[in-house]
Amino acid sequence: MAEDLDKINEIFRASDGKAGEQKDAAQASPAEKQKRRFGKSASAKAEENPRGEEPDSTEEAPAGDGTSERDYRPIRQNRGYRSGCMGGLMYAVFLICVSVVLACVAWMAASDMLSLNKESFTANVVLPAEIFSSKTVDTFDEDGNKTGTERVTTADISYVADQLKEAGLIEYKWLFEAFGRFNHADTKINPGEYELKSSYDYRALINHMRSGSDSALTVDVTFPEGFSLYQIFQRLEEKGVADFDALEDSAANDKYNYSFIERGETGQASDLEGFLFPDTYQFYVDMEPSSAINKFLTTFYNKLDADLINQAQNLNLSIRQVVTIASLIEKEAANDGERALIASVIYNRMNAGMPLGIDASILYVHPEHEGAPTAEMLAEDSPYNTRLYTGLPPTPICNPGMASITAALNPESSNYYYYALDTATGEHRFFTNAGEHEAFVATQNYG
């Protein structure tokens, strides 16, 4: 019994010892705790082993499970790792945003270029001749070899883009300009007024802004017989076909390949006088001046059949001389019935070496004047003054119709050298001598 009690007391003393050690360890300083955990310090070990002998490999390791201080530190994520992940995420978000923006821009540009999802409407766009200029460009053959140069008319693409944007036909001016320059649209577009649809894409807009397209607005203009070149150009400007000065410049300087046109050393607009055949024409609004003029010349050329040319040759006259005589008849004749008689007076005077004395020729160089010529005009030293100079004037004085041209080729056979207007009947009276003519004129009031 006593032995059992002794064993129990020893167990309690052992427990109290361990509890005390644990209490001392808890109250120990950090340095003491470190010493107890990892064993003796380096200095203490040095005191125990002053010779620096290698410790016995059989020496027991410190009590514990073999872990170190590092094993008891809290595990923290690497800061560089975290910043790298964040940077990669932000870069990915940036790329996605840029891609979305570019996709939106591309879609809007494509929609405008291809005219997608646009409201249906039409708009008129005017491209005046002033925005066009001429330049010389090289020409090449199929093999790429330079063959020469040519003059081309180019449009101001920036102005064209402005007009299209203002009309609501495009959204992005810069995009149309880039497209136009890439496709050489400046050489494909012509002056004019065009009715364009919102459904046209960029390429269709360019193709419809040219003369002859179904979008080009047209105007019908009638020119009566006897209109001068000056009057014709005035009417073309009034109808919006072309500018007067541009037409005059084209008539003087542009090349028109017709045998009946005679040019001097320096071109004059009057070189075309007489050959702008009077008729009703359809023009494009704001068209090229040379194209407008060529309509008249082509019509005249088509009137020149073989019979007409042979008749002129039989009279020993050029086509220009025939047209000049016809222009005098056109301005003087009161009706078709007296055209051939007036033609006979002209031929009789020319054959006799007499001045023609036709006042309409004197008035040709005074296009703004109305009424009879003044005394100053009658005395004016001008090749068109047929009272002072014999023969035909230098050019036709108007653009005659076929009736006057036919009369010039088929004059009446007569002995008349004079004629004067009978104000009572509105027709001309014809005379064989000056006395009869002057006596009749004295009875008329031409004021």
DALINGI-V858538 format. One record per residue. N is the residue number from 1. PHI is phi in whole degrees, 0 to 359 (none if undefined). PSI is psi in whole degrees, -180 to 180 (* if undefined). Layout:
n: <N	N>
phi: <PHI	PHI>
psi: <PSI	PSI>
This chain:
n: <1	2	3	4	5	6	7	8	9	10	11	12	13	14	15	16	17	18	19	20	21	22	23	24	25	26	27	28	29	30	31	32	33	34	35	36	37	38	39	40	41	42	43	44	45	46	47	48	49	50	51	52	53	54	55	56	57	58	59	60	61	62	63	64	65	66	67	68	69	70	71	72	73	74	75	76	77	78	79	80	81	82	83	84	85	86	87	88	89	90	91	92	93	94	95	96	97	98	99	100	101	102	103	104	105	106	107	108	109	110	111	112	113	114	115	116	117	118	119	120	121	122	123	124	125	126	127	128	129	130	131	132	133	134	135	136	137	138	139	140	141	142	143	144	145	146	147	148	149	150	151	152	153	154	155	156	157	158	159	160	161	162	163	164	165	166	167	168	169	170	171	172	173	174	175	176	177	178	179	180	181	182	183	184	185	186	187	188	189	190	191	192	193	194	195	196	197	198	199	200	201	202	203	204	205	206	207	208	209	210	211	212	213	214	215	216	217	218	219	220	221	222	223	224	225	226	227	228	229	230	231	232	233	234	235	236	237	238	239	240	241	242	243	244	245	246	247	248	249	250	251	252	253	254	255	256	257	258	259	260	261	262	263	264	265	266	267	268	269	270	271	272	273	274	275	276	277	278	279	280	281	282	283	284	285	286	287	288	289	290	291	292	293	294	295	296	297	298	299	300	301	302	303	304	305	306	307	308	309	310	311	312	313	314	315	316	317	318	319	320	321	322	323	324	325	326	327	328	329	330	331	332	333	334	335	336	337	338	339	340	341	342	343	344	345	346	347	348	349	350	351	352	353	354	355	356	357	358	359	360	361	362	363	364	365	366	367	368	369	370	371	372	373	374	375	376	377	378	379	380	381	382	383	384	385	386	387	388	389	390	391	392	393	394	395	396	397	398	399	400	401	402	403	404	405	406	407	408	409	410	411	412	413	414	415	416	417	418	419	420	421	422	423	424	425	426	427	428	429	430	431	432	433	434	435	436	437	438	439	440	441	442	443	444	445	446	447>
phi: <none	296	296	297	296	298	297	295	297	297	296	293	293	295	294	295	295	295	295	294	299	295	291	296	296	293	272	291	288	303	294	295	299	295	295	294	287	252	94	289	287	296	293	295	296	293	296	288	232	297	275	70	288	294	294	291	296	270	294	292	285	305	298	138	259	85	271	248	299	300	291	263	284	293	281	239	287	298	295	296	296	295	294	295	297	295	297	297	295	295	297	296	297	299	299	295	297	298	297	295	297	297	296	294	298	298	293	295	295	295	297	289	295	262	57	264	56	258	294	279	198	238	215	267	236	253	243	290	296	296	272	251	220	256	213	263	234	281	247	227	273	295	270	86	274	292	251	156	226	210	267	233	259	239	261	278	298	297	295	300	297	300	294	293	293	298	281	82	276	225	254	241	300	299	289	294	299	297	297	296	291	295	260	55	294	297	266	260	273	241	298	153	247	233	260	247	258	292	281	286	280	302	295	293	300	296	294	270	260	216	301	96	285	287	267	288	283	239	218	268	230	254	238	285	298	95	293	277	303	301	292	295	294	299	293	298	292	299	273	78	282	197	285	302	297	293	294	296	295	295	297	276	244	286	267	238	273	230	294	281	271	249	256	274	296	240	290	232	300	293	299	264	300	97	253	271	297	290	186	259	236	252	243	277	290	57	272	297	305	296	291	295	296	296	300	295	294	295	297	298	301	291	280	279	275	296	297	295	295	295	296	297	295	295	268	58	237	279	299	297	294	298	293	296	298	297	292	294	297	301	280	261	288	272	202	295	294	256	297	293	292	297	298	295	296	298	293	298	290	299	293	272	75	267	299	290	63	262	293	300	290	297	287	302	275	231	296	275	281	241	95	289	293	281	299	295	294	292	263	293	277	216	297	271	275	281	271	262	246	274	81	280	296	299	219	304	256	194	251	280	270	294	298	287	296	297	295	294	274	225	292	290	273	207	251	280	236	221	207	209	280	269	293	287	257	77	241	264	253	246	224	265	218	290	300	299	297	293	295	290	301	296	272	254	247	268	296>
psi: <-46	-39	-39	-41	-39	-41	-41	-42	-39	-38	-44	-36	-38	-41	-41	-35	-45	-38	-39	-42	-41	-36	-41	-39	-37	-35	-6	157	164	-38	-42	-40	-41	-40	-42	-36	-41	3	-161	152	170	-38	-40	-41	-35	-38	-39	-27	69	-24	-5	29	151	134	152	125	-14	-1	140	142	158	149	147	-167	15	10	159	179	-36	-32	-20	-3	148	141	121	143	144	130	-39	-36	-44	-44	-34	-42	-42	-42	-43	-39	-43	-39	-41	-43	-41	-46	-40	-44	-45	-42	-41	-44	-46	-39	-40	-45	-44	-39	-43	-40	-44	-39	-41	-43	-37	1	55	143	38	146	141	123	169	152	146	133	127	127	96	159	-22	-23	4	146	161	145	159	129	156	148	147	153	-174	-24	3	9	137	129	-14	-155	163	157	131	153	129	147	156	100	-33	-42	-43	-45	-39	-45	-40	-40	-42	-34	-7	13	-22	161	-34	104	-45	-35	-41	-40	-44	-44	-43	-42	-38	-34	11	42	-23	-26	-6	-22	142	156	150	178	129	141	108	148	148	-17	-8	131	-179	-45	-40	-38	-45	-44	-28	-7	52	150	136	-12	159	-5	-14	129	140	161	137	130	131	135	117	161	141	-6	136	168	-40	-46	-37	-45	-36	-46	-38	-39	-42	-35	2	17	-48	160	141	-50	-37	-38	-43	-41	-41	-41	-33	-34	-26	153	126	117	74	136	-26	-9	123	119	142	-165	-36	132	145	147	-33	-10	-25	-4	135	-21	4	87	128	130	-176	127	155	122	156	145	134	47	172	130	-42	-34	-38	-45	-38	-26	-44	-46	-37	-41	-44	-43	-39	-20	-19	83	176	-37	-42	-43	-41	-39	-41	-42	-37	-27	4	40	147	165	-37	-41	-40	-44	-35	-45	-42	-36	-36	-42	-44	-40	-22	-33	137	-23	171	-31	-26	5	-45	-34	-42	-37	-39	-38	-42	-47	-41	-41	-42	-44	-29	-4	22	148	144	-32	35	113	-26	-31	-38	-39	-15	-37	7	68	-23	-12	141	144	-169	154	147	170	-37	-39	-39	-26	-1	135	96	142	-15	-3	94	5	-25	-34	142	167	-174	153	165	-31	165	155	-1	-175	103	159	180	-30	-42	-36	-42	-41	-38	-31	-16	67	152	147	115	173	18	138	-7	154	157	151	131	108	-22	-39	-18	13	171	146	141	144	153	-17	165	-35	-51	-40	-47	-36	-40	-43	-36	-22	-6	152	98	7	*>
